[in-house]
Amino acid sequence: MSIPTNAEILILLDRLNTETADDLESQWLDFKPWTDAKADMKVAVEYAACFANAEGGVVVFGVADRTRDRAAAIHGAKGCDLDIWRRGIYDGLRPNLAVAVEELTVPEGTGTLLIVRVPKGGSPPYGTAHGLFKRRVGESQSARVEISRLLRKWSGAEGFLVRDGKPPSVTSRLREES
């Protein structure tokens, strides 16, 4: 399997009468209930970092996690400006990464699901502007497991002398090299 298309997401949603959204999640797909645009933007940034550090993926907002009944599980999303979401996620990631944000029409709830499609990042590790680094491992998020290795690799700390238990900063290494 790989990152699901919108058509594949719609097919998966048809299974909500016999399965929960949790059952349908994978390393490339996560369903989230919609609360409000501000709170869910923060969630989107964290999941974007996770997916960017792995193989990419999709977050679908507007679907309850543990509900078995399509009509009850899909409540939809509302009140979000797609351009503000694209920019907010881009600005919220370090390094910055462009993601696709779109609406998917469904007959239930508000009639709209919010889709955040995240590519595999080309410059890992990715974290939030607040310093949170996570990676998607299977159907869950893993903080600091592989990320600490990626941070060392990214910063170039591997192979450099560690003084006082701390690797040299990038700035100090650049000063030493010049």
N, C-alpha and C positions, 0 to 999 in steps of 0.2 A: 504494500500500500504506500501511498505518498500523500502529499498535501491535497485534501479533497477540494474539488471544484464546487461551485454553487449548486450545480445539478446533483452532484453526489451528496451534498449536505441535505438537499430537499428529499432525496431518497432515504437517507438516514432518519430524517424527521418522521417519515411515514412509519417507522418502527417504534415510535414512542407510545403506541397503544399496548405494546407487549414488553417493552424495555424502558429503562430510565435513560436520561441523557448521560449519566455517569457510565452506563453500560456501553454507550456508543462512542465514548471518548477514546482517543489513541494518542500516540506520541506526536501526531500532527494536528489534532483537533481537540478543542476544549469548549464546553458550553458554560455560559455564565448567565445568571439571572440579571435582569436590568433593575438597577436601583435609581440612580440619577446620573446625569452626564458627568458631573465633577468626580464623584466617587468611582464611577466605572472607567473614567479616563486613567486614573491612577492604576487600576487593575490592568487595563490594556497595556500601559507602559511596562509593567512588570512582566506580563506574559509575552510582550514583544521581545524583551531582553532574553527570556527563557528560550523562545523559539529561535531567535537569531543565533544564540549560542549552540543550538542543536542543528536540526535539519530544516528549520522553518516550520510554519504551521498556521492554523486559523483559529481565532477566538470568535465564537458566535454569542453575541449578547442578546438576551431576551428569552432564554430558555431555562426553566428551573431544573436543577440537577437531579433531584431524587423523586421525581413525580412520574408515575406510569399512567399516562393518559395524554394523548397529544393535545387535546383542547385545553387541559389544565396546565400542561407543562409549558406550552408556548404562550407567554404573556406579551412578548414583543418589547421593542425599545421605542423611545420617543424623546423629542426635544434635543436632538443633537445635530450640530452643524458638521457635515462631513469634512469640510476644509479645516475647521478648527480642530477636529480630531486628528487629521493627518499631521497638521503642524504641531499639535500638542504631543503626539507620540514621537515625532521626529526630534523635537526639542527636548523631550524627556529622556531620550536614550543617549548614552555615552559609549562609544562614538555614535554620532547621529546616524540614523538609518531610516530611509523612506519606506513606508508601508502602504498597502492599499486599504482604504476604508470605503465600504459601500453598503448599501441597503439591499436586503433580500426580502421580497414580498411573500407573505404567507397569509392564509385566510384567518388565522387565529389572532387573539390579543389586539395589539395596536395595528396589526397588519404588516409590520416591518420588523425584521431582525437586523441588527448591526453586525456586519462582518468585518473583522480586522485580519487581513492576510499579511503574514510576515515572511519575508524571504530568509533563507539561510544567510547569515551575515558573512561578509567577506573579510571583516577585520575584527574577529573576536579577541578578547571577550567583550560582550556588551553588558552594560549595566544601566541602572537608572541614574538620573542626575543627582539622586540622593545617595548614591554609592552602593545600591543593592545589586549584586551580581548573582544570577541564578541560571540554571540550565535545565532544559526539559529532559527527563530521563523516563522513558516509557510514558505512563499516563500521569506522572507527577513532576513537581519541580524539585530540583536539588540545588541547595545553596552551598557554595564553597567546596563541593566535592572535586570536580574537575576544574572549577574556576580558579582555584589558587594556582594550579599548574599553568593554566592559560595566562594568568596575570604575570607569573614569573617569566613565561616565555615572551609575552608581549612587552614587558618592561626591560627584557634583556638581563634580568638579574641572574639567570642561570649562567654559570661560568665566571661570575665576578666575585671577588672577595667580599665576604659578608663581615662587616664590622659591628660589634656591639649587638649581634643578633638581628641586625636589620640590613637588607640589601641596599646598595647605594641608590639614590634617586636618579631618575633619568637626567635631570638637570646636572647633578654632580658628575655623572658619567660623561656627559657631553663636555663639561668643563675640563675633565681629565684628558679627554681625547684631543682637545684643541691645543 
